[in-house]
Amino acid sequence: MPDRRITLRPRRYRRRRSALPAGVYGLAGAALVLSAAAAGLLSGARHVPASAVVERLSRPAAAAAALRDPTPLLARHGSLYLRLPVDPQAATQVAFHQASGDRAVHLDALVPDASVKDAARMKAVVPADGPAATDAEEAATIWHGSVIRLWRSNRRGAPDTAIDCGAEPGAGVFAPVSGTVVAVRPYKLYGRFDDFEIHIRPEGFDHLDLVLIHVDDVSVKAGDRVEGGVTRIARVRKMSDKTDLQLAAYTRNGGDHVHVQLNRTEPSQPPSALDGGS
């Protein structure tokens, strides 16, 4: 908790400071706002009214975060596009594999395949913290990475029906699609380990249910509207200290990741829990 003790200053300092008319501070603030607006015009940015600048500067941090650029595109199912669920600089390795259960639909990667053998030999380097992408045009394109394809003999799902997006535990997880959160539930992975599942109904696709697991610090609830690649919904949960993860063979951080899959569902039926999986 920050130290909130107040340090008393000499009376003479307080008198000199209070001698300034209150209006001076208001004028100074107005000047800063107008300068910010003018700077946008001089730099070639679109016109931003001074009133909008005032409103933006007064927003709480949570609302300001919504102004971030979206994460890039990663995969698609028909005309529904999925965005990378973590910031690009946070991704370690991305793998497509079979989902658990038989309701998951096939996902087409929008990025090229990497050699699984090369990935296992080289292993992805855990990324260092870096500046977030600020170029809106760049952020709107397809991710510049690559994916590997993994096979699990104990899964009955079709190939490429789930995505493991590797990242460090604690990395922010963002909604892969725009839509409405329909459920947030705790469950036990393999009947043993605490985890959360988040269900999102993609906008315009009432027959589909996007599910994320291996998350913690969930910041959304049923009924919330989310924007693809923009709305932070959780953080990556640390699972590598509890169970062996297949992605560990291709990363240097134990294979921690967020799992994403897209299930078929009926609009009148609530989404059912995953059968389990990583």
C-alpha positions as CSV (number, residue, x, y, z in Angstrom):
1,M,0.0,0.0,0.0
2,P,1.5,3.4,-0.9
3,D,2.6,5.7,1.8
4,R,-0.1,8.4,2.1
5,R,1.5,10.5,4.9
6,I,1.4,14.2,4.2
7,T,4.7,16.1,4.6
8,L,4.1,19.6,6.1
9,R,5.9,22.5,4.4
10,P,6.8,25.8,5.9
11,R,4.0,28.4,6.2
12,R,5.8,30.8,3.9
13,Y,5.8,28.2,1.0
14,R,2.1,27.6,1.5
15,R,1.2,31.3,1.5
16,R,3.2,31.9,-1.7
17,R,1.5,29.0,-3.5
18,S,-2.0,30.0,-2.4
19,A,-1.4,33.6,-3.5
20,L,-1.9,32.5,-7.1
21,P,-5.5,33.0,-8.3
22,A,-7.4,29.7,-8.7
23,G,-8.1,30.7,-12.3
24,V,-4.5,30.4,-13.2
25,Y,-4.5,26.7,-12.8
26,G,-7.7,26.4,-14.9
27,L,-6.1,28.4,-17.7
28,A,-3.0,26.3,-17.6
29,G,-5.0,23.1,-17.9
30,A,-7.0,24.6,-20.8
31,A,-3.7,25.6,-22.5
32,L,-2.4,22.0,-22.2
33,V,-5.6,20.6,-23.7
34,L,-5.6,23.0,-26.6
35,S,-1.9,22.3,-27.2
36,A,-2.6,18.6,-27.3
37,A,-5.3,19.1,-29.9
38,A,-3.2,21.4,-31.9
39,A,-0.3,18.9,-31.9
40,G,-2.6,16.3,-33.4
41,L,-3.5,18.7,-36.3
42,L,0.1,19.7,-37.0
43,S,1.2,16.1,-37.1
44,G,-1.3,15.2,-39.7
45,A,-3.7,13.3,-37.4
46,R,-7.4,13.5,-38.0
47,H,-9.2,16.5,-36.3
48,V,-9.8,15.9,-32.6
49,P,-12.0,18.5,-30.9
50,A,-10.7,20.0,-27.7
51,S,-13.7,18.6,-25.8
52,A,-12.8,15.1,-27.0
53,V,-9.3,15.6,-25.6
54,V,-10.7,16.6,-22.3
55,E,-13.0,13.6,-22.2
56,R,-10.2,11.2,-23.2
57,L,-7.8,12.6,-20.6
58,S,-10.4,12.2,-17.9
59,R,-11.2,8.6,-18.6
60,P,-10.2,6.0,-15.9
61,A,-7.3,3.7,-16.8
62,A,-9.6,0.7,-17.5
63,A,-11.5,2.7,-20.1
64,A,-8.4,4.1,-21.6
65,A,-7.1,0.6,-22.1
66,A,-10.0,-0.1,-24.5
67,L,-8.3,2.4,-26.9
68,R,-5.5,-0.1,-27.6
69,D,-5.0,-1.5,-31.1
70,P,-6.4,-5.0,-31.6
71,T,-4.1,-8.0,-31.7
72,P,-3.5,-9.4,-35.2
73,L,-5.6,-12.1,-36.9
74,L,-4.6,-15.7,-36.4
75,A,-7.3,-18.1,-37.7
76,R,-10.7,-18.4,-39.2
77,H,-13.8,-20.6,-39.4
78,G,-15.7,-19.7,-42.5
79,S,-16.3,-15.9,-42.3
80,L,-15.5,-15.7,-38.6
81,Y,-12.0,-14.5,-37.9
82,L,-10.1,-15.2,-34.6
83,R,-7.4,-12.8,-33.3
84,L,-4.3,-13.7,-31.3
85,P,-5.5,-14.0,-27.7
86,V,-2.3,-12.5,-26.3
87,D,-0.1,-9.5,-27.4
88,P,2.2,-10.6,-30.3
89,Q,5.3,-9.8,-28.3
90,A,4.1,-12.1,-25.5
91,A,3.5,-15.2,-27.7
92,T,6.1,-18.0,-27.3
93,Q,4.7,-20.7,-29.6
94,V,1.3,-21.3,-31.2
95,A,0.1,-24.9,-31.8
96,F,-3.0,-26.3,-33.5
97,H,-4.2,-29.7,-32.2
98,Q,-7.4,-31.8,-31.6
99,A,-9.9,-30.4,-29.2
100,S,-11.3,-32.5,-26.4
101,G,-14.9,-33.5,-27.4
102,D,-16.7,-33.7,-30.7
103,R,-18.4,-30.3,-30.9
104,A,-15.3,-28.3,-31.8
105,V,-15.2,-27.0,-35.4
106,H,-12.2,-26.9,-37.7
107,L,-10.0,-23.8,-37.7
108,D,-7.9,-22.6,-40.6
109,A,-4.6,-21.0,-39.7
110,L,-4.0,-17.7,-41.5
111,V,-0.2,-18.0,-40.9
112,P,2.3,-20.5,-42.3
113,D,3.3,-23.7,-40.7
114,A,6.6,-24.1,-39.0
115,S,8.6,-27.4,-38.9
116,V,7.8,-29.2,-35.7
117,K,11.2,-30.8,-35.6
118,D,12.9,-27.4,-36.0
119,A,10.6,-25.9,-33.3
120,A,11.6,-28.7,-30.9
121,R,15.3,-28.3,-31.6
122,M,15.4,-24.5,-31.4
123,K,12.6,-23.9,-28.9
124,A,10.9,-20.6,-28.8
125,V,12.7,-17.9,-26.8
126,V,10.5,-16.5,-24.0
127,P,10.0,-12.9,-25.2
128,A,11.3,-10.0,-23.3
129,D,9.0,-7.1,-22.4
130,G,8.8,-4.7,-25.2
131,P,6.7,-1.8,-26.5
132,A,3.2,-2.6,-27.6
133,A,2.3,-2.1,-31.2
134,T,1.0,1.3,-31.9
135,D,0.5,1.3,-35.6
136,A,-3.2,0.7,-36.2
137,E,-2.7,-0.5,-39.8
138,E,0.0,-3.0,-38.8
139,A,-2.2,-4.3,-35.9
140,A,-5.1,-5.0,-38.2
141,T,-3.1,-7.4,-40.4
142,I,-2.4,-11.1,-40.0
143,W,0.0,-12.1,-37.3
144,H,3.6,-12.4,-38.6
145,G,4.4,-15.6,-36.7
146,S,4.0,-19.3,-37.6
147,V,2.2,-22.3,-36.1
148,I,3.0,-25.9,-35.5
149,R,0.7,-28.9,-35.7
150,L,0.5,-31.4,-32.8
151,W,-1.2,-34.8,-32.6
152,R,-2.7,-36.3,-29.5
153,S,-3.6,-40.0,-29.8
154,N,-6.0,-39.8,-26.8
155,R,-8.2,-37.2,-28.4
156,R,-11.3,-37.9,-30.5
157,G,-11.6,-34.4,-31.9
158,A,-10.7,-33.6,-35.5
159,P,-7.3,-32.1,-36.3
160,D,-6.9,-28.4,-36.0
161,T,-9.9,-27.8,-33.8
162,A,-8.0,-26.2,-30.9
163,I,-5.2,-23.7,-30.5
164,D,-2.7,-23.5,-27.7
165,C,-1.2,-20.0,-27.6
166,G,1.9,-20.1,-25.5
167,A,2.8,-17.2,-23.2
168,E,4.3,-16.5,-19.8
169,P,2.0,-17.0,-16.8
170,G,0.4,-13.6,-16.0
171,A,0.4,-12.4,-19.6
172,G,-2.9,-10.6,-20.6
173,V,-5.5,-12.7,-22.4
174,F,-7.7,-10.8,-24.9
175,A,-11.0,-11.8,-26.4
176,P,-10.2,-13.5,-29.8
177,V,-13.6,-12.4,-31.2
178,S,-16.1,-9.6,-30.7
179,G,-19.3,-10.8,-29.0
180,T,-20.9,-11.4,-25.7
181,V,-19.7,-13.3,-22.7
182,V,-22.3,-16.0,-22.0
183,A,-20.5,-17.9,-19.1
184,V,-17.5,-17.8,-16.8
185,R,-17.1,-20.9,-14.7
186,P,-14.5,-22.4,-12.4
187,Y,-13.8,-26.1,-13.1
188,K,-11.2,-28.8,-12.3
189,L,-8.8,-29.6,-15.1
190,Y,-8.5,-33.4,-15.3
191,G,-10.6,-33.3,-12.2
192,R,-7.6,-32.1,-10.1
193,F,-6.4,-28.6,-11.0
194,D,-8.2,-25.3,-10.5
195,D,-8.9,-23.5,-13.8
196,F,-11.5,-21.2,-15.4
197,E,-13.4,-21.5,-18.6
198,I,-14.7,-18.4,-20.5
199,H,-17.5,-18.7,-23.1
200,I,-18.0,-16.0,-25.7
201,R,-20.8,-16.0,-28.3
202,P,-19.3,-14.4,-31.4
203,E,-21.3,-11.5,-32.8
204,G,-23.5,-12.8,-35.7
205,F,-22.8,-16.4,-35.0
206,D,-25.3,-17.6,-32.4
207,H,-24.6,-21.2,-33.2
208,L,-21.0,-21.0,-32.1
209,D,-19.4,-20.9,-28.7
210,L,-15.8,-19.7,-28.3
211,V,-14.2,-21.2,-25.2
212,L,-10.9,-20.3,-23.5
213,I,-9.3,-22.2,-20.6
214,H,-6.1,-22.1,-18.6
215,V,-6.8,-18.6,-17.4
216,D,-6.8,-16.7,-14.1
217,D,-7.7,-13.3,-12.9
218,V,-10.8,-13.2,-15.0
219,S,-12.1,-9.7,-15.5
220,V,-15.4,-10.3,-17.4
221,K,-18.7,-11.8,-16.5
222,A,-21.8,-13.2,-18.3
223,G,-23.5,-10.4,-20.3
224,D,-20.4,-8.3,-20.9
225,R,-19.7,-7.2,-24.4
226,V,-16.1,-7.8,-25.6
227,E,-14.2,-6.5,-28.6
228,G,-11.9,-8.9,-30.5
229,G,-8.2,-8.4,-29.8
230,V,-9.0,-5.4,-27.6
231,T,-10.9,-6.4,-24.4
232,R,-8.7,-7.9,-21.8
233,I,-10.6,-10.8,-20.3
234,A,-8.1,-12.7,-18.1
235,R,-4.4,-13.6,-17.6
236,V,-2.6,-16.8,-18.5
237,R,-2.7,-19.3,-15.7
238,K,0.4,-21.1,-14.6
239,M,-0.2,-24.8,-15.3
240,S,3.4,-26.1,-16.0
241,D,4.0,-26.6,-12.3
242,K,1.0,-28.9,-12.0
243,T,1.0,-31.1,-15.1
244,D,3.1,-31.9,-18.1
245,L,2.1,-29.7,-21.1
246,Q,2.7,-30.8,-24.7
247,L,3.8,-27.3,-25.6
248,A,6.7,-27.6,-23.2
249,A,8.8,-29.4,-25.9
250,Y,8.6,-26.3,-28.0
251,T,9.1,-23.5,-25.5
252,R,11.5,-22.6,-22.7
253,N,8.9,-21.7,-20.2
254,G,7.3,-25.0,-19.5
255,G,4.6,-24.7,-22.1
256,D,2.2,-22.4,-20.3
257,H,-0.5,-21.2,-22.7
258,V,-4.1,-20.2,-23.1
259,H,-6.3,-22.8,-24.9
260,V,-8.9,-21.6,-27.5
261,Q,-11.5,-23.6,-29.3
262,L,-14.7,-22.9,-31.2
263,N,-17.7,-25.3,-30.5
264,R,-21.0,-25.8,-32.2
265,T,-24.0,-25.0,-30.0
266,E,-27.7,-24.3,-30.2
267,P,-28.8,-20.7,-29.3
268,S,-31.4,-22.1,-26.9
269,Q,-28.9,-24.2,-25.0
270,P,-26.3,-23.0,-22.5
271,P,-22.7,-23.8,-23.4
272,S,-21.5,-27.0,-21.7
273,A,-18.1,-27.4,-20.0
274,L,-15.1,-28.7,-21.9
275,D,-14.4,-32.4,-21.4
276,G,-10.9,-31.3,-20.2
277,G,-7.7,-30.7,-22.1
278,S,-4.8,-28.5,-22.5
